[in-house]
Each structure stands twice: as C-alpha cells, then as structure tokens.
Amino acid sequence: MSVLAPPLANHTPPEPDTTPWRATPARLVRNRFAAVIGVLVVWVVAWALFKDHFTLTIGGSEQTPVFDWLRDRSNWVEEAASSGSNPVINFAGWIADIVDSVFSWLQSVFTVAKFPRPLPQIGWLGTIALAALVAYAAAGWRTLALVVPCFLSFGVLGYWDDSIDLLIVTFFAVVVSCFFGIALGVLMAHSRRFSALLTPVLDVMQTMPSFTYLLPFSILFGIGPAAAVMMTLVYAAPPVIRITAHGLRGVSGPVLEATDSLGQTGLQRLWNVELPMAKRTIIAGINQTMMAALSMATIAAYINSPGLGQPVLDGLKRSQLGTSFVAGIAIVIMAVMLDRSMTAAGFRAELAARAGEKGGPFRKVGLGLAAVGTLVALYLSHSYVWANEFPSQPDLGTPLRNAVDDFGNWLRTDLSHLTDAIQRVATDYGLNPIQSLLADSPWFVTSAAILVIAAVVGGRKAVISTVVCLAGILGLGLWNHAMETLTACLVATIAVVVLAVVLGVLMGRSHRVDVGLRPILDAGQTLPPFVYLVPVLILFGPNRFTAMVAGVVYAAPVAIKLVADGVRAVSPNTIEAAEMAGSSTWQMITKVQLPMARSSVLLAANQGLLYVLAMVVIGGMVGAGALGFDVVTGFRQANDVGRGLAAGTTIVLLGIMVDRITTYGAQRASSPASRA
C-alpha cells in the first residue's frame, strides 16, 4: 500500500538558507591537506627545473664573515677572562671558582682522597646508608628497597666513583635550579607581565638541543666541573619553573578567597596555602628537572665533567661499545632510581598533607633506628678501608662488557648483510630523495615552500615565526647543512609519528596493552640521549642512518603516550554512537578516534620533532654530518669555533620554527573553524 504525498496546495516550500556558508571541520582539514600536497607538487617541479642551483653550499673548511665574527667574539671572551678586564666575565669566573671549590669539597667527602688522607671522608658503606635514610624519610620503605640495590649495582658494575660523581653534579645543579626556579615559578604564577617576559626565554631554553650549550658555557666558564654544573642547572631549570607556575595557578579560587578573608598577607597565603596545596605538582617539576639535569650532566663529559659520561664517551671514541654499554646501564639504573624516588616522595607528601600525617610511633622508631645505623655506617666507612673502598668482587661489569663486545662483533660479521641492507634501503629510498628536495632546491624555492606550508598548517602566527627563523638561518651561512639536518629530522619524525599512531591507538583502545607498554615508555623517557646510541651503533655502525634511528628511539616514548592519551580521551558517548551505527574497528579508528584526537597527534609530531632535533648534535659524533658535525667540529677545533656557534644557533632556529608550525597547527586542529 502506497502512501500518497500531501496535496501540493498544502505544501510549504522551504525558506532559503541565509546562514553564511561555513566549512565543516572535516572539510577544512581536507582542504589544508590538499593545499600541502599542491605545494609539494609545485616544489618537486621547481626542484626538477633548478636542481643544484643556488643551494648556498659551503665547503667543510670554508669560513664566512659571520663565522669570523663569532670566532672573534669567542676570542674576546677568552682574552677578557684571562686579563680580568670585563666585570661580567670576572663575575662568571668568580662563580666558576665558587662552584669548583664546592664541587671539589664534595668529591673529597665521597670519591676523591684529599692529602694527607689516603681515602675519601665517607666510603661506599656510609654513602649507601645515608641514601637509604633519606629515601626512607622522604618516600618510605618501598623506595628504600629500591635505592639500596641501585647503589650496590653501581659498585658491582665497576663504576662506583663515576656514579657518585654524576650524582654530585646532578644534585648540585638541581638544588640551585630549584632554588631559583621555584622562585621564578611563583613570580610567573602571580604576574602576567613577568610570565609574558619569561615564557619566550623558557621556550628557547627548551627547544635548544642540549649539546648546543657546550660551546658558550665552556667559553664563559672554562673546561671542567664548573662549566658542567652551570650548563646543567641552566638546561634543567625550565621544567621546575613552568610546573611550579602551573601548580600555583591551579590552587582553588574559593580557598584563596577564604584565606584573604582571614586577613593573611600575600606572603603568608603563599607559604601557608599555595605552596602546600601545590606541593605534589612542584615535586613533579623537581623530578623533571632532575631527569633533565642527569641527561645534561652525562653530555657534559665533553667538557671534562666527571661522572658516567666519561666512560660512555671514551667507549664511543675507541669503538669499545661494551664499555659504553655497561656505563649506560649504570646511567639507566640511576635514572630509574631517581625518577621512582621523586615520584614516591611526591605521592607521600600529598597523602601526608591531606591526612595531616605527622608520622606514627612505628615510623618514628624506624627513623630513629635508621639514623643510628647511618651514624654507625658513616663511622665505619670513615675509619676502615673495607667499608670505604668498594669491594672488587663480585664484578659483573667485566663479563658484561666482554659479552657486549663479542655480541657486537658477531652482529658485524654474521648480520652485517642484513643491517647494511636495511640501512641502504632506508637511505636510498627515504632519506636521500627528501634531502635532495630540501637541500638541492634553490634556497628561495625551499623557503617559499616552507612558508606556504607554515601558512596552511599553522596560520598567520606560524608564518611570522617562520620568516624570522628562515632569515636567521640564511644570515648565519649554513643553509645547506640546515636543510640536510631538517631532512633527517623530518624522516625520523615521520617514523616516530607512525610508531606513535600504531602503538598509541593500541594503548588507547586496550587497557592490557597500555599496562604492558607504559612502564617501558616511562623507562625510555628517563634515559639520557647518550644511552640510545650504544645499541644502535652495535647494529648499524657509525653513519647518519644510525643517528636517525637513535633519534627515533629517543623520541618515540613521549609521542606514543601523547597519542594514547588523546585516543583514550575520546568521549565514550561518541564511541557508543559509532558502534550503534555499525562502524567496524577500522572505521572506528580512522573515522572517529584519530580525527577526534588529531590535536594530540599533531602535538606528538611536535614533541617528536623536537626530541629528534635534540639528538642532532649527538648524532654528529657518529657520522650524522650537517649541523651536528659542525657543532662537534667547532667544539674540538679552535679555528672552527665560529662555525660551531653558528651551527648551534641554526639548530635553535630550526627548533623554534618547527615548534611554532606544529604548535599552531595543533591549536588549529583542536578548533579547525577558527582563523589563525
């Protein structure tokens, strides 16, 4: 039976839609993607027509007026330091002297014998007892059970003195960083003007690759522990500043109003309310600062900083990868120990603050007994050789070192055909074509293409930042090397994003996968970048592909976690609606979850690219070439110091440029209809 339509006379025609046409979010994304593809097509055509023309290539030993000017500035600083003619340089030298004195005293206490005493003041037994007492007091007995085996492992692996020296550098830098960083974070939280002034400085400090700090700090403070400590504390300060400000801004408004109504002053409110309520957040910032300091303290081995970085660096220089691997294991153990200890301390501090916990009788008795035991251990380690010098047995470091060297030799002989094939295919079909497009196109073609992509992806703000950064890169005279470096970073970032999407979707959709992978990713995020080079070097040897793979492994953990969190954050109502509509698993992922998590994916690409860029200079040690090699050469050879400074500044400009493009792109993705 058919249903008749209503009579035509009773049908009211729809009124015309006068609402201004507005593109849907999906249409905007498709249009932007199509625009980027169009730019790439035009770019390839221009590359084919003008290849190898106007590429601004310079020779490896060629000097430019910019290099000469920067070298002269470096020489001026050194001359001013030696003559004492400049008050700023004198002040830096005075700080260096103080740092050296304090550090030398700490070494005489824990690791270095000071004449006429043949041994340090406190040996291994007293050091472990002191660390155990601090761990128990700050975080409880579970952390105590972690800290003691970790300290013992340093000695069993054969790196007791180097491990304690690294801890001294790290803690020295962290204490000073937190002293000033928390104060600056408080000012940022309470003053928008100060926050606006300090934020760009923190951005530059966090986008600057760690290795780039070596040259200016070694020029200003000299070679040795003072430069290492100063460089480490400056590099490690931004996390505690930002996170402290974030924690204080998150304190409940009604609580602050109630405090004001009681007549407390601003200082009383800060001390009695804001800092206690933000305690756990601030401790998380201290934790991040400690991880950054540990990473930089390892790299500071290049400027003769004591610690575990020295055996890692020596092993890389001499191709003794077993030595680097064992020292790297000690660094990993230290990173995990510090990370877990600070996390547990923050959790315990929050529980104590909420419950008003002062410590029960059992805890007080435990602390008393631990303090007495620590005093006994300190006396023994000060007075007896067996408690001062770490025993030579058991020795796990030597057999592990030999096993790694044997395994590396086996890989080079029996699996070299496989690793060489992987490297050759990835280089010939992935790295070389993209590098040719970026570096072999005329500089104005590449610049125009990057600017248009910045406009499409990030909008007007991204274009302004890109213009400034490209102008700076051109002016510094290392355009061709900058494009080669950008190529390696882009290829590595593509691999990072692919890994992040695949594993992040699995983690976001499966709690079991998340539980299994997250501890591995957490451990990966605590490792200093030096450590990633060792296993990749064993597999592929020294070349630019090795540096790129190390960058991928270094950057993947943070990107994977960002994508996983973005997928997990998709509304359950949206998921349920898609399931009721009959969506398959593939449709659910590609049509619902990934599109709604696109801002997280772009943020993962942003962080992945910055992490890869941070490995550029370290990769220069193992054949990466381009800007990384320029920085390393400038550091090692006095005549090339200007080139090294220019290369370091160029890396910073690249980092700022890609950070702004991807950051503004992520902001537009979260609200695609907005105009940049």
C-alpha positions as CSV (number, residue, x, y, z in Angstrom):
1,M,0.0,0.0,0.0
2,S,1.5,3.3,-1.1
3,V,1.5,6.4,1.0
4,L,0.2,9.4,-1.0
5,A,2.0,12.7,-0.8
6,P,0.2,15.6,0.7
7,P,-1.6,17.9,-1.7
8,L,0.6,20.4,-3.5
9,A,-1.5,23.3,-2.2
10,N,-0.8,22.4,1.4
11,H,3.0,22.0,0.8
12,T,5.0,25.0,2.1
13,P,8.3,25.3,0.2
14,P,11.4,25.6,2.5
15,E,12.7,29.1,3.1
16,P,16.1,29.8,1.5
17,D,19.1,29.3,3.9
18,T,20.5,32.7,4.5
19,T,23.2,31.5,7.0
20,P,26.7,32.3,5.7
21,W,28.4,29.2,4.3
22,R,30.9,27.8,6.7
23,A,33.3,24.9,6.0
24,T,32.9,21.9,8.3
25,P,35.9,20.9,10.4
26,A,36.5,17.8,8.2
27,R,36.3,19.9,5.0
28,L,38.9,22.4,6.4
29,V,41.2,19.6,7.3
30,R,40.9,18.1,3.8
31,N,41.4,21.5,2.2
32,R,44.6,22.1,4.2
33,F,45.9,18.6,3.3
34,A,45.1,19.2,-0.4
35,A,46.9,22.5,-0.2
36,V,50.0,20.9,1.3
37,I,50.0,18.3,-1.4
38,G,49.7,21.0,-4.1
39,V,52.7,22.9,-2.5
40,L,54.7,19.7,-2.6
41,V,53.9,19.0,-6.3
42,V,54.9,22.6,-7.3
43,W,58.1,22.2,-5.2
44,V,59.0,19.0,-7.0
45,V,58.6,20.6,-10.3
46,A,60.7,23.6,-9.3
47,W,63.3,21.1,-7.9
48,A,63.4,19.3,-11.3
49,L,63.9,22.5,-13.2
50,F,66.5,24.2,-10.9
51,K,68.2,21.3,-9.1
52,D,71.7,22.1,-7.7
53,H,71.4,25.8,-8.4
54,F,71.5,28.5,-5.6
55,T,71.8,25.9,-2.9
56,L,74.2,28.0,-0.8
57,T,76.6,25.1,-0.3
58,I,79.8,25.9,1.5
59,G,82.9,23.7,2.0
60,G,83.8,22.0,5.2
61,S,86.7,24.3,5.9
62,E,85.3,27.5,4.4
63,Q,85.0,30.4,6.7
64,T,82.4,33.2,6.3
65,P,82.3,36.7,7.8
66,V,79.7,35.5,10.2
67,F,81.9,32.7,11.3
68,D,84.8,35.0,11.7
69,W,82.7,37.5,13.7
70,L,81.5,34.8,16.1
71,R,85.1,33.4,16.5
72,D,86.3,36.9,17.3
73,R,83.6,37.2,20.0
74,S,84.7,33.9,21.5
75,N,88.3,35.0,21.5
76,W,87.3,38.3,23.1
77,V,85.6,36.4,25.9
78,E,88.7,34.2,26.5
79,E,91.0,37.2,26.5
80,A,88.8,39.1,28.9
81,A,88.7,36.1,31.2
82,S,92.5,35.9,31.2
83,S,93.1,39.6,31.6
84,G,90.3,40.4,34.1
85,S,89.2,43.4,32.1
86,N,85.5,42.8,31.9
87,P,83.3,42.8,35.1
88,V,80.7,40.4,33.6
89,I,83.4,37.9,32.6
90,N,85.1,38.4,36.0
91,F,81.7,37.7,37.7
92,A,81.4,34.5,35.7
93,G,84.9,33.5,36.7
94,W,84.1,34.2,40.3
95,I,81.0,31.9,40.1
96,A,83.1,29.2,38.4
97,D,85.7,29.4,41.3
98,I,82.9,29.0,43.9
99,V,81.4,26.1,42.0
100,D,84.8,24.4,41.6
101,S,85.5,24.8,45.3
102,V,82.2,23.4,46.5
103,F,82.4,20.5,44.0
104,S,86.0,19.7,45.0
105,W,84.9,19.6,48.6
106,L,82.0,17.2,47.8
107,Q,84.4,15.0,45.9
108,S,86.8,14.9,48.8
109,V,83.9,13.8,51.0
110,F,82.6,11.0,48.8
111,T,85.0,10.0,45.9
112,V,88.4,11.6,45.9
113,A,91.1,11.3,48.6
114,K,92.5,14.7,49.7
115,F,96.1,14.7,51.0
116,P,97.2,13.6,53.5
117,R,94.2,11.3,53.9
118,P,94.5,8.3,51.5
119,L,90.8,7.7,51.2
120,P,87.6,9.9,50.9
121,Q,86.0,11.0,54.1
122,I,82.9,8.8,53.5
123,G,83.1,5.5,51.7
124,W,80.6,3.2,50.0
125,L,79.0,1.9,53.2
126,G,78.3,5.3,54.6
127,T,77.1,6.7,51.3
128,I,74.6,3.9,50.9
129,A,73.4,4.2,54.5
130,L,72.9,8.0,54.0
131,A,71.0,7.5,50.8
132,A,68.8,4.8,52.5
133,L,68.0,7.1,55.4
134,V,67.0,9.9,53.0
135,A,64.9,7.6,50.9
136,Y,63.1,6.1,53.9
137,A,62.4,9.6,55.4
138,A,61.1,11.1,52.1
139,A,59.3,8.2,50.5
140,G,59.0,5.1,52.7
141,W,60.4,1.7,52.9
142,R,59.5,0.6,49.4
143,T,61.7,3.3,48.0
144,L,64.4,2.3,50.4
145,A,64.2,-1.3,49.0
146,L,64.8,0.2,45.5
147,V,67.6,2.7,46.4
148,V,70.0,0.3,48.2
149,P,70.2,-2.3,45.4
150,C,70.7,0.5,42.8
151,F,73.6,1.9,44.7
152,L,75.1,-1.5,45.1
153,S,74.8,-2.1,41.4
154,F,77.0,1.0,40.7
155,G,79.8,-0.7,42.5
156,V,79.2,-4.2,41.2
157,L,79.3,-2.8,37.6
158,G,82.7,-1.2,38.4
159,Y,81.6,2.4,38.3
160,W,81.2,3.4,41.9
161,D,83.2,6.6,41.8
162,D,81.9,7.7,38.4
163,S,78.3,7.1,39.6
164,I,78.7,9.1,42.8
165,D,80.4,12.0,40.8
166,L,77.5,12.0,38.4
167,L,75.1,12.2,41.3
168,I,77.0,15.1,42.9
169,V,76.9,17.1,39.6
170,T,73.2,16.3,39.2
171,F,72.2,17.1,42.8
172,F,74.3,20.3,42.9
173,A,72.7,21.6,39.7
174,V,69.2,20.5,40.8
175,V,69.4,22.2,44.2
176,V,70.5,25.5,42.6
177,S,68.0,25.2,39.7
178,C,65.1,24.6,42.1
179,F,66.2,27.4,44.5
180,F,65.9,29.9,41.6
181,G,63.3,28.0,39.6
182,I,60.6,27.8,42.2
183,A,61.0,31.5,43.0
184,L,60.6,32.3,39.3
185,G,57.6,30.0,39.0
186,V,56.0,31.8,41.9
187,L,56.5,35.1,40.1
188,M,55.2,33.7,36.9
189,A,52.0,32.5,38.6
190,H,51.3,35.9,40.2
191,S,52.4,38.2,37.4
192,R,51.1,38.0,33.9
193,R,53.6,40.6,32.7
194,F,56.5,38.6,34.2
195,S,55.1,35.4,32.7
196,A,54.9,37.0,29.3
197,L,58.5,38.1,29.5
198,L,59.9,34.8,30.8
199,T,57.9,32.4,28.6
200,P,59.9,33.1,25.3
201,V,63.1,32.7,27.2
202,L,62.0,29.3,28.5
203,D,60.8,28.4,25.0
204,V,64.3,29.0,23.6
205,M,65.9,27.1,26.5
206,Q,63.7,24.1,26.0
207,T,64.0,24.0,22.2
208,M,67.8,24.4,22.2
209,P,69.4,20.9,21.9
210,S,71.4,20.0,24.9
211,F,74.7,19.7,23.1
212,T,74.4,23.3,21.9
213,Y,75.0,24.5,25.4
214,L,78.6,23.2,25.4
215,L,80.3,25.8,23.4
216,P,79.1,29.0,25.1
217,F,79.4,27.6,28.6
218,S,82.9,26.2,28.0
219,I,84.0,29.6,26.6
220,L,82.4,31.5,29.6
221,F,83.3,29.2,32.5
222,G,86.2,27.1,31.1
223,I,86.6,23.4,30.9
224,G,85.7,21.3,33.9
225,P,83.1,20.8,36.7
226,A,82.1,24.5,37.0
227,A,81.0,24.7,33.3
228,A,79.3,21.3,33.6
229,V,77.3,22.4,36.7
230,M,76.4,25.8,35.3
231,M,75.3,24.3,32.0
232,T,73.3,21.6,33.7
233,L,71.5,23.9,36.0
234,V,70.5,26.3,33.2
235,Y,69.3,23.5,31.0
236,A,67.4,21.8,33.8
237,A,65.7,24.9,35.2
238,P,62.7,25.4,32.7
239,P,60.7,22.3,33.8
240,V,60.6,23.3,37.5
241,I,59.8,26.9,36.6
242,R,56.9,26.1,34.3
243,I,55.4,23.3,36.5
244,T,55.6,25.4,39.7
245,A,53.7,28.2,38.0
246,H,51.2,25.7,36.7
247,G,50.7,24.2,40.1
248,L,50.2,27.5,41.8
249,R,47.7,28.7,39.2
250,G,45.7,25.5,39.8
251,V,45.1,26.2,43.5
252,S,41.4,26.5,44.2
253,G,39.9,30.0,43.9
254,P,37.5,29.7,46.8
255,V,40.3,28.5,49.1
256,L,42.3,31.6,48.2
257,E,39.3,33.9,48.8
258,A,38.8,32.2,52.2
259,T,42.4,32.8,53.0
260,D,42.2,36.5,52.0
261,S,39.1,36.9,54.2
262,L,41.2,35.8,57.2
263,G,43.4,38.8,56.7
264,Q,46.6,36.9,55.7
265,T,49.2,38.8,53.7
266,G,50.3,37.6,50.3
267,L,53.5,36.0,51.7
268,Q,51.5,34.2,54.4
269,R,49.0,33.0,51.8
270,L,51.8,31.7,49.6
271,W,53.7,30.0,52.4
272,N,50.7,28.5,54.3
273,V,48.2,27.7,51.4
274,E,49.5,27.9,47.9
275,L,52.8,26.1,48.2
276,P,51.4,23.3,50.4
277,M,48.5,22.7,48.1
278,A,50.8,22.7,45.0
279,K,53.4,20.5,46.7
280,R,52.9,17.4,44.7
281,T,52.9,19.3,41.4
282,I,56.1,21.2,42.4
283,I,57.8,17.8,43.3
284,A,56.8,16.6,39.8
285,G,58.6,19.6,38.4
286,I,61.6,18.9,40.5
287,N,61.5,15.3,39.2
288,Q,61.5,16.6,35.6
289,T,64.4,19.0,36.4
290,M,66.4,16.1,37.9
291,M,65.9,14.0,34.8
292,A,67.0,16.9,32.6
293,A,70.0,17.5,34.8
294,L,71.0,13.9,34.7
295,S,70.8,13.9,30.9
296,M,72.9,17.1,30.6
297,A,75.4,16.0,33.2
298,T,76.1,13.0,31.1
299,I,76.6,15.1,27.9
300,A,78.9,17.4,29.9
301,A,81.6,14.7,29.7
302,Y,82.6,16.6,26.6
303,I,83.9,19.5,28.7
304,N,85.7,17.2,31.2
305,S,82.8,16.8,33.6
306,P,83.4,13.9,36.0
307,G,80.8,11.1,36.1
308,L,79.5,8.2,34.0
309,G,79.5,10.3,30.8
310,Q,83.3,9.9,30.6
311,P,83.3,6.0,30.2
312,V,80.4,6.3,27.8
313,L,82.2,8.9,25.7
314,D,85.6,7.0,25.9
315,G,83.9,3.8,24.7
316,L,82.3,5.6,21.7
317,K,85.6,7.2,20.8
318,R,87.5,3.9,20.9
319,S,84.8,1.7,19.5
320,Q,84.7,-0.2,22.8
321,L,80.9,-0.4,22.8
322,G,81.0,-2.9,25.8
323,T,82.4,-0.1,28.0
324,S,79.8,2.4,26.8
325,F,77.0,-0.2,27.3
326,V,78.0,-1.1,30.9
327,A,78.3,2.6,31.8
328,G,75.0,3.2,30.1
329,I,73.3,0.5,32.2
330,A,74.5,2.3,35.3
331,I,73.0,5.6,34.0
332,V,69.7,3.8,33.3
333,I,69.7,2.4,36.8
334,M,70.4,5.8,38.2
335,A,67.7,7.5,36.1
336,V,65.0,4.9,37.1
337,M,66.1,5.2,40.8
338,L,65.8,9.0,40.8
339,D,62.6,9.0,38.9
340,R,60.8,6.5,41.1
341,S,62.2,8.0,44.3
342,M,61.0,11.5,43.5
343,T,57.6,10.2,42.3
344,A,57.1,8.3,45.5
345,A,58.2,11.3,47.6
346,G,55.6,13.5,45.8
347,F,52.9,10.9,46.4
348,R,53.8,10.5,50.0
349,A,53.9,14.3,50.5
350,E,50.4,14.7,49.1
351,L,49.0,11.9,51.3
352,A,50.6,13.4,54.4
353,A,49.2,16.8,53.5
354,R,45.7,15.5,53.0
355,A,45.6,13.3,56.1
356,G,47.6,15.6,58.4
357,E,50.0,12.8,58.9
358,K,52.9,13.6,61.3
359,G,54.2,10.1,61.5
360,G,53.1,7.3,63.8
361,P,55.2,5.7,66.5
362,F,56.4,2.9,64.3
363,R,57.7,5.3,61.7
364,K,59.4,7.5,64.4
365,V,61.1,4.4,65.8
366,G,62.1,3.3,62.4
367,L,63.6,6.7,61.6
368,G,65.4,6.7,64.9
369,L,66.9,3.2,64.3
370,A,67.8,4.2,60.7
371,A,69.6,7.4,61.9
372,V,71.6,5.4,64.5
373,G,72.5,2.8,61.8
374,T,73.6,5.5,59.4
375,L,75.9,7.1,62.0
376,V,77.5,3.7,62.7
377,A,77.9,3.1,58.9
378,L,79.4,6.6,58.5
379,Y,81.9,5.9,61.2
380,L,82.9,2.6,59.8
381,S,83.3,3.9,56.3
382,H,85.4,6.8,57.6
383,S,87.7,4.6,59.7
384,Y,88.1,1.3,57.9
385,V,89.3,0.5,54.4
386,W,86.9,-2.3,53.8
387,A,83.9,0.0,54.4
388,N,85.5,2.8,52.3
389,E,86.7,1.2,49.1
390,F,84.0,-0.7,47.2
391,P,85.0,-4.4,47.0
392,S,86.4,-5.6,43.7
393,Q,84.2,-8.7,43.9
394,P,81.6,-9.6,42.7
395,D,82.4,-8.0,39.4
396,L,79.6,-8.0,36.9
397,G,80.9,-5.2,34.7
398,T,83.8,-7.1,33.1
399,P,81.9,-10.2,31.9
400,L,79.0,-8.0,30.7
401,R,81.4,-5.7,28.9
402,N,83.1,-8.6,27.2
403,A,79.8,-10.2,26.3
404,V,78.6,-7.0,24.6
405,D,81.8,-6.7,22.6
406,D,81.5,-10.3,21.5
407,F,77.9,-9.8,20.6
408,G,78.7,-6.6,18.6
409,N,81.4,-8.4,16.7
410,W,79.0,-11.2,15.9
411,L,76.5,-8.7,14.6
412,R,79.1,-7.0,12.4
413,T,80.3,-10.3,10.9
414,D,77.2,-12.5,10.7
415,L,74.4,-10.0,10.3
416,S,76.2,-7.2,8.5
417,H,74.5,-8.1,5.2
418,L,71.0,-7.6,6.8
419,T,71.8,-4.4,8.7
420,D,73.6,-3.0,5.7
421,A,70.6,-3.8,3.5
422,I,68.2,-2.1,5.9
423,Q,70.4,1.0,6.1
424,R,70.9,1.1,2.3
425,V,67.2,0.8,1.5
426,A,66.2,3.4,4.1
427,T,68.8,5.8,2.9
428,D,68.3,5.4,-0.8
429,Y,64.5,5.4,-0.9
430,G,63.7,7.5,2.2
431,L,66.5,9.9,3.3
432,N,68.2,10.8,0.0
433,P,65.1,11.8,-2.0
434,I,63.8,14.1,0.7
435,Q,67.2,15.6,1.3
436,S,67.6,16.3,-2.4
437,L,64.3,18.1,-2.4
438,L,65.1,20.2,0.6
439,A,68.8,20.8,0.2
440,D,69.3,20.7,-3.6
441,S,66.4,23.0,-4.5
442,P,67.3,26.8,-4.8
443,W,67.2,28.4,-1.3
444,F,64.3,30.7,-2.4
445,V,62.2,27.8,-3.6
446,T,62.6,25.9,-0.4
447,S,62.0,29.0,1.7
448,A,58.8,29.8,-0.2
449,A,57.6,26.2,0.1
450,I,58.2,26.1,3.8
451,L,56.4,29.5,4.3
452,V,53.4,28.3,2.4
453,I,53.2,25.1,4.3
454,A,53.6,27.1,7.6
455,A,50.6,29.3,6.4
456,V,48.5,26.3,5.6
457,V,49.2,24.3,8.7
458,G,49.8,27.0,11.4
459,G,48.3,30.2,10.0
460,R,49.5,33.8,10.3
461,K,51.4,33.4,13.6
462,A,53.3,30.4,12.2
463,V,54.3,32.4,9.1
464,I,55.7,35.3,11.2
465,S,57.9,32.9,13.2
466,T,59.0,31.1,10.1
467,V,60.0,34.3,8.3
468,V,62.2,35.3,11.3
469,C,63.8,31.9,11.7
470,L,64.5,31.4,7.9
471,A,66.0,34.8,7.8
472,G,68.3,33.9,10.7
473,I,69.3,30.6,9.1
474,L,70.1,32.3,5.8
475,G,72.1,35.0,7.7
476,L,74.2,32.5,9.6
477,G,75.5,31.0,6.4
478,L,74.7,27.3,6.9
479,W,71.6,27.0,4.8
480,N,72.5,23.8,3.0
481,H,73.6,22.0,6.2
482,A,70.4,23.2,7.9
483,M,68.3,21.6,5.2
484,E,70.2,18.4,5.5
485,T,69.6,18.4,9.2
486,L,65.9,19.2,8.7
487,T,65.7,16.3,6.3
488,A,67.0,13.8,8.8
489,C,64.7,15.2,11.5
490,L,61.6,15.1,9.2
491,V,62.3,11.5,8.1
492,A,62.8,10.4,11.7
493,T,59.7,12.3,12.8
494,I,57.6,10.5,10.2
495,A,58.8,7.2,11.6
496,V,58.1,8.5,15.2
497,V,54.5,9.5,14.2
498,V,53.8,6.1,12.5
499,L,55.0,4.3,15.7
500,A,53.0,6.7,17.8
501,V,49.8,6.2,15.9
502,V,50.1,2.4,15.7
503,L,51.1,1.8,19.3
504,G,49.2,4.8,20.7
505,V,45.9,3.5,19.2
506,L,46.6,0.1,20.6
507,M,47.2,1.5,24.0
508,G,44.3,3.9,23.9
509,R,41.9,1.0,22.9
510,S,43.3,-1.7,25.2
511,H,43.9,-1.3,28.9
512,R,46.0,-4.5,28.8
513,V,48.3,-3.2,26.1
514,D,48.6,0.1,28.0
515,V,49.6,-1.6,31.2
516,G,52.2,-3.6,29.4
517,L,53.8,-0.8,27.3
518,R,53.6,2.2,29.7
519,P,56.3,1.1,32.1
520,I,58.6,0.6,29.1
521,L,57.8,4.0,27.8
522,D,58.3,5.6,31.2
523,A,61.7,4.0,31.5
524,G,62.5,5.1,27.9
525,Q,61.7,8.7,28.8
526,T,64.1,8.7,31.7
527,L,67.2,7.6,29.7
528,P,69.8,10.2,28.7
529,P,70.2,10.5,24.9
530,F,73.8,9.2,25.0
531,V,72.5,5.8,26.0
532,Y,70.4,5.3,22.9
533,L,73.5,5.5,20.6
534,V,75.1,2.4,22.0
535,P,72.8,-0.4,20.8
536,V,72.1,1.3,17.5
537,L,75.9,1.7,16.9
538,I,76.3,-2.0,17.6
539,L,73.7,-2.8,14.9
540,F,74.5,-0.2,12.1
541,G,77.9,1.3,12.9
542,P,78.8,5.0,12.6
543,N,76.7,6.8,9.9
544,R,73.8,9.2,9.5
545,F,71.3,6.4,9.5
546,T,72.5,5.3,13.0
547,A,71.9,8.9,14.3
548,M,68.4,8.9,12.7
549,V,67.4,5.6,14.3
550,A,68.7,6.7,17.7
551,G,66.6,9.8,17.3
552,V,63.5,7.7,16.5
553,V,64.1,5.5,19.6
554,Y,64.7,8.6,21.8
555,A,61.6,10.5,20.6
556,A,59.1,7.6,20.3
557,P,58.1,7.2,24.0
558,V,56.7,10.7,24.5
559,A,54.9,10.7,21.2
560,I,53.3,7.3,21.8
561,K,52.0,8.4,25.2
562,L,50.5,11.6,23.8
563,V,48.6,9.7,21.1
564,A,47.4,7.1,23.5
565,D,46.1,9.7,25.9
566,G,44.4,11.5,23.0
567,V,42.6,8.3,21.8
568,R,41.6,7.4,25.3
569,A,40.1,10.9,25.8
570,V,37.5,10.5,23.0
571,S,34.1,10.7,24.6
572,P,32.5,7.3,25.4
573,N,29.2,8.6,24.1
574,T,30.8,9.2,20.7
575,I,32.3,5.7,20.7
576,E,28.9,4.2,21.7
577,A,27.1,6.1,18.9
578,A,29.6,4.9,16.3
579,E,29.2,1.3,17.5
580,M,25.4,1.6,17.3
581,A,25.8,2.9,13.7
582,G,27.6,-0.3,12.8
583,S,31.1,1.0,12.5
584,S,33.8,-1.6,12.1
585,T,37.0,-1.5,14.1
586,W,38.9,0.1,11.2
587,Q,36.2,2.7,10.7
588,M,36.1,3.4,14.4
589,I,39.8,4.2,14.4
590,T,40.1,6.1,11.2
591,K,36.7,7.9,11.2
592,V,36.2,8.6,14.9
593,Q,39.1,8.2,17.3
594,L,42.0,9.5,15.2
595,P,40.1,12.5,13.8
596,M,38.9,13.5,17.3
597,A,42.4,13.1,18.6
598,R,44.1,15.0,15.8
599,S,45.4,17.7,18.1
600,S,47.1,15.0,20.2
601,V,48.6,13.5,17.0
602,L,49.9,16.9,16.0
603,L,51.3,17.6,19.4
604,A,53.0,14.2,19.3
605,A,54.6,15.2,16.0
606,N,55.7,18.5,17.6
607,Q,57.3,16.8,20.5
608,G,58.7,14.0,18.4
609,L,60.4,16.5,16.1
610,L,61.9,18.4,19.0
611,Y,63.2,15.3,20.6
612,V,64.7,14.1,17.3
613,L,66.3,17.6,16.9
614,A,67.8,17.2,20.3
615,M,69.7,14.2,19.1
616,V,71.2,16.0,16.0
617,V,74.5,17.1,17.6
618,I,74.9,13.8,19.5
619,G,74.4,12.1,16.1
620,G,77.2,14.3,14.7
621,M,79.6,12.1,16.8
622,V,78.6,9.0,14.9
623,G,78.6,10.2,11.3
624,A,75.4,12.2,11.1
625,G,77.1,15.2,9.4
626,A,75.5,18.5,8.6
627,L,74.9,20.8,11.6
628,G,75.7,18.2,14.2
629,F,79.1,17.7,12.7
630,D,79.6,21.5,12.6
631,V,78.9,21.9,16.3
632,V,81.2,19.0,17.2
633,T,84.0,20.3,15.0
634,G,83.6,23.8,16.4
635,F,83.9,22.5,19.9
636,R,87.0,20.4,19.1
637,Q,89.0,22.9,16.9
638,A,89.6,26.5,17.9
639,N,89.6,27.8,14.4
640,D,86.1,26.4,13.8
641,V,84.5,27.8,17.0
642,G,82.7,30.4,15.0
643,R,81.2,27.8,12.7
644,G,80.2,25.7,15.7
645,L,78.4,28.7,17.3
646,A,76.6,29.4,14.0
647,A,75.6,25.8,13.7
648,G,74.3,25.7,17.3
649,T,72.3,28.9,16.7
650,T,70.9,27.4,13.5
651,I,69.7,24.3,15.3
652,V,67.9,26.6,17.8
653,L,66.2,28.5,14.9
654,L,65.2,25.2,13.3
655,G,63.7,24.0,16.6
656,I,61.8,27.2,17.1
657,M,60.5,27.2,13.5
658,V,59.2,23.6,13.6
659,D,57.9,24.1,17.1
660,R,55.8,27.1,16.1
661,I,54.4,25.5,12.9
662,T,53.4,22.3,14.7
663,T,52.1,24.1,17.8
664,Y,49.9,26.5,16.0
665,G,48.8,23.6,13.7
666,A,47.7,21.6,16.8
667,Q,45.8,24.7,18.0
668,R,44.0,25.0,14.7
669,A,43.3,21.3,14.6
670,S,41.6,21.5,18.0
671,S,39.3,24.2,16.6
672,P,39.5,23.9,12.8
673,A,36.9,26.5,12.1
674,S,39.0,29.2,13.8
675,R,41.1,31.5,11.8
676,A,44.7,31.9,12.7
